Amino acid sequence: MTNLFIISAPSGSGKSTLVEKVRQIIGDLDFSISYTTRPPRGNEQNGREYFFVSRDRFEEMRRRDDFLESADVFGNCYGTAKCFLEQAQENEHDLLLDIDVQGAAQIKRKLPQAISIFILPPNRTTLEQRLRHRSLDKEEVIQRRLVTASGEIAKYQEYDYILVNDRLDESVEALKAILLAERLKRTAKGEGDKKLLALAERCRRTNMETDVESIRRSFEQTAVPGAR
C-alpha cells in the first residue's frame, strides 16, 4: 500500500535540501514535481524543481481534473498532478509531495490517510538570513515571505509531524525516521528499530507544541496569503 507523504514549509526553511538528501537514502520513494505558471528562478530547470508551463496549459489541466490539488498564489498557479500518485501505486512505491499549506489542506480533505510533515526554521532571524543568503528575491519579496511564514506557521496544528530544521544532519535523520516509521506501521505493525521509532515519535505534533509556540513568538508580523 502506498504511503502518501506531504511536506510543507515556509519559503527558505530548507525543505528542498532535506527532501533531496532523504530521497538519496530511502528507496522506493517517488517524488511529485509540481506544475507552475511562474518563470524559473536562479538555476531552476524544467522537470527538476517544477514543470514550468503556460497559464493556458495549466488551466487546460485543471479543466481535465488532472490535479490532486492546485492553487493561485501571488498571481501564479501551482498544482500537483494525479499521475504521480497513480504511478507510485502501480509501482508499489511511497510518494512524497512538496506542497504549501493550501495544497496540503486540499489533499488532506481528499485523502485523509496522507501523512503530513511541517518543516520550520528555528526562528524568524534564521529564516530571514536564509532568504537573504540565497539571493533570489528583492527586499520587498523577502519581507512578504517573512510575513507569509507567520501565517503558515499558525496552521501547524493541521500537520501530523513537526520538524525544526536547525542542524541539517539531524534534520535529515529526523525526516528519514518519520518516513521509515510510517512505512513500518504499514508493513510490520509498528515493529522495528526502536531508536528510529522513538525519533519519529519525538517529532509528533503533540510533542512539539512548546517548540512551535516559541518559534511563532519570534514572528511578530501579521500574516498574508502564502507563497510557494
C-alpha positions as CSV (number, residue, x, y, z in Angstrom):
1,M,0.0,0.0,0.0
2,T,1.3,3.4,-1.0
3,N,2.1,5.9,1.8
4,L,1.4,9.5,0.7
5,F,3.7,12.0,2.5
6,I,3.0,15.7,2.4
7,I,5.9,18.0,3.3
8,S,5.2,21.8,3.7
9,A,7.4,24.6,5.0
10,P,7.7,28.4,4.8
11,S,9.9,29.5,1.9
12,G,13.6,29.4,2.9
13,S,13.2,26.8,5.6
14,G,15.5,24.3,3.8
15,K,12.7,21.9,2.8
16,S,14.1,21.2,-0.7
17,T,17.6,20.3,0.6
18,L,16.1,18.0,3.2
19,V,13.9,16.3,0.6
20,E,16.8,15.8,-1.8
21,K,19.0,14.2,0.8
22,V,16.3,11.9,2.1
23,R,15.5,10.8,-1.4
24,Q,19.1,9.7,-1.8
25,I,18.8,7.5,1.4
26,I,15.3,5.9,1.2
27,G,14.4,3.5,-1.7
28,D,11.0,3.0,-3.3
29,L,10.2,6.7,-2.6
30,D,8.8,8.6,-5.6
31,F,8.7,12.4,-5.7
32,S,6.0,14.5,-7.3
33,I,7.2,17.6,-9.2
34,S,4.7,20.4,-9.2
35,Y,3.4,22.3,-12.2
36,T,3.6,26.1,-12.1
37,T,3.0,29.1,-14.4
38,R,5.7,31.2,-12.7
39,P,9.1,31.6,-14.5
40,P,12.2,29.7,-13.3
41,R,14.3,31.3,-10.6
42,G,18.1,31.1,-10.4
43,N,19.3,27.7,-11.7
44,E,15.9,26.0,-11.7
45,Q,15.3,23.6,-14.6
46,N,12.1,22.4,-16.1
47,G,11.3,19.0,-14.9
48,R,13.6,19.2,-11.9
49,E,12.3,21.8,-9.4
50,Y,9.0,22.3,-11.3
51,F,7.3,21.7,-14.6
52,F,7.1,25.3,-16.0
53,V,4.0,25.7,-18.2
54,S,1.9,28.4,-19.7
55,R,-1.3,29.6,-17.9
56,D,-3.3,28.2,-20.8
57,R,-1.7,24.7,-20.4
58,F,-2.3,24.9,-16.6
59,E,-6.0,25.8,-17.0
60,E,-6.4,23.1,-19.5
61,M,-5.1,20.6,-17.0
62,R,-7.4,22.0,-14.4
63,R,-10.4,21.5,-16.7
64,R,-9.4,17.9,-17.3
65,D,-9.2,17.4,-13.5
66,D,-5.5,16.4,-13.8
67,F,-4.6,17.8,-10.4
68,L,-4.7,16.4,-6.9
69,E,-4.5,20.0,-5.7
70,S,-4.0,23.4,-7.3
71,A,-3.8,27.0,-6.1
72,D,-3.3,30.5,-7.3
73,V,-0.6,32.3,-5.3
74,F,0.7,35.8,-5.9
75,G,-0.5,35.7,-9.5
76,N,1.0,32.3,-10.3
77,C,-0.6,28.9,-10.4
78,Y,0.7,25.7,-8.8
79,G,-0.6,22.2,-9.0
80,T,0.2,18.5,-8.2
81,A,-0.7,16.1,-11.0
82,K,-2.6,13.0,-10.1
83,C,-0.4,10.9,-12.4
84,F,2.4,10.8,-9.8
85,L,0.2,9.1,-7.3
86,E,-1.2,6.7,-9.8
87,Q,2.4,5.7,-10.9
88,A,3.5,5.3,-7.3
89,Q,0.6,3.0,-6.6
90,E,1.2,1.0,-9.7
91,N,4.9,0.5,-8.7
92,E,4.1,-0.1,-5.0
93,H,6.2,2.9,-4.0
94,D,5.6,5.6,-1.5
95,L,5.0,9.1,-2.8
96,L,6.4,12.4,-1.4
97,L,4.7,15.7,-2.2
98,D,6.4,19.0,-1.6
99,I,3.5,21.5,-1.4
100,D,2.3,24.5,0.5
101,V,-0.3,24.7,3.3
102,Q,-3.1,25.4,0.8
103,G,-2.3,22.3,-1.2
104,A,-1.8,20.2,1.9
105,A,-5.2,21.1,3.1
106,Q,-6.8,20.2,-0.2
107,I,-5.1,16.8,-0.3
108,K,-5.9,16.0,3.4
109,R,-9.6,16.6,2.6
110,K,-9.5,14.2,-0.4
111,L,-7.0,11.7,1.2
112,P,-7.2,12.0,5.0
113,Q,-4.8,9.0,5.3
114,A,-2.0,11.1,3.9
115,I,0.9,11.8,6.4
116,S,1.7,15.4,6.7
117,I,5.0,16.9,7.9
118,F,5.7,20.6,8.6
119,I,9.3,21.8,8.4
120,L,10.1,25.0,10.3
121,P,13.1,27.3,10.8
122,P,14.3,27.6,14.4
123,N,13.2,31.3,14.5
124,R,12.4,34.3,12.3
125,T,16.0,35.6,12.4
126,T,17.4,32.4,10.9
127,L,14.7,32.3,8.2
128,E,15.5,35.9,7.2
129,Q,19.2,35.1,7.0
130,R,18.5,32.1,4.8
131,L,16.2,34.1,2.5
132,R,18.9,36.7,2.1
133,H,21.7,34.2,1.6
134,R,20.1,32.6,-1.4
135,S,19.8,36.0,-3.2
136,L,16.8,35.1,-5.2
137,D,14.4,37.8,-4.0
138,K,14.2,41.5,-3.8
139,E,13.8,43.2,-0.4
140,E,10.1,43.6,-0.6
141,V,9.7,39.9,-1.5
142,I,11.8,38.8,1.4
143,Q,9.6,40.9,3.8
144,R,6.5,39.4,2.2
145,R,7.8,35.9,2.6
146,L,8.6,36.5,6.3
147,V,5.1,37.8,6.9
148,T,3.7,34.8,5.0
149,A,5.7,32.4,7.1
150,S,3.9,33.7,10.2
151,G,0.5,32.8,8.7
152,E,1.8,29.4,7.6
153,I,3.2,28.5,11.0
154,A,-0.1,29.3,12.6
155,K,-1.5,26.3,10.7
156,Y,0.9,23.8,12.3
157,Q,-1.9,22.0,14.1
158,E,-3.1,20.7,10.8
159,Y,0.0,18.6,10.4
160,D,0.9,15.2,11.9
161,Y,4.6,15.8,12.4
162,I,6.7,19.0,13.1
163,L,10.4,19.1,12.2
164,V,12.5,22.1,13.2
165,N,15.3,22.4,10.6
166,D,18.2,23.8,12.7
167,R,21.1,21.4,12.0
168,L,20.9,19.8,8.6
169,D,22.3,16.3,9.5
170,E,20.0,16.0,12.5
171,S,17.0,17.1,10.4
172,V,17.8,14.6,7.7
173,E,17.9,11.8,10.3
174,A,14.6,13.0,11.8
175,L,12.8,13.2,8.4
176,K,14.2,9.7,7.5
177,A,12.9,8.4,10.8
178,I,9.4,9.8,10.2
179,L,9.2,8.3,6.7
180,L,10.5,4.9,7.7
181,A,8.4,4.7,10.9
182,E,5.3,5.3,8.9
183,R,6.3,2.7,6.4
184,L,6.9,0.2,9.3
185,K,3.4,0.8,10.5
186,R,2.0,-0.4,7.2
187,T,4.4,-3.3,6.7
188,A,5.4,-4.6,10.2
189,K,2.6,-3.4,12.5
190,G,5.0,-0.9,14.1
191,E,7.8,-3.2,14.9
192,G,11.3,-2.3,14.0
193,D,14.3,-0.1,15.1
194,K,13.3,1.3,18.5
195,K,15.7,4.3,18.1
196,L,14.2,5.2,14.8
197,L,10.6,4.9,16.1
198,A,11.5,7.0,19.1
199,L,13.0,9.7,17.0
200,A,9.9,9.8,14.8
201,E,7.6,9.9,17.8
202,R,9.5,13.0,19.2
203,C,8.5,14.8,16.1
204,R,4.8,14.2,16.5
205,R,3.0,17.5,16.6
206,T,1.6,16.8,20.1
207,N,5.2,16.5,21.3
208,M,6.4,19.7,19.5
209,E,3.9,22.3,20.6
210,T,6.2,24.0,23.1
211,D,8.9,24.4,20.4
212,V,6.5,25.6,17.8
213,E,5.0,28.2,20.1
214,S,8.5,29.6,20.7
215,I,9.1,29.8,17.0
216,R,5.7,31.5,16.5
217,R,6.6,34.2,19.0
218,S,9.7,35.1,17.1
219,F,7.5,36.1,14.1
220,E,6.0,39.5,15.1
221,Q,4.5,40.5,11.7
222,T,0.9,39.9,10.6
223,A,0.4,37.1,8.1
224,V,-0.7,37.4,4.5
225,P,-1.6,34.7,1.9
226,G,1.1,32.1,1.3
227,A,3.8,31.8,-1.4
228,R,5.3,28.7,-2.9
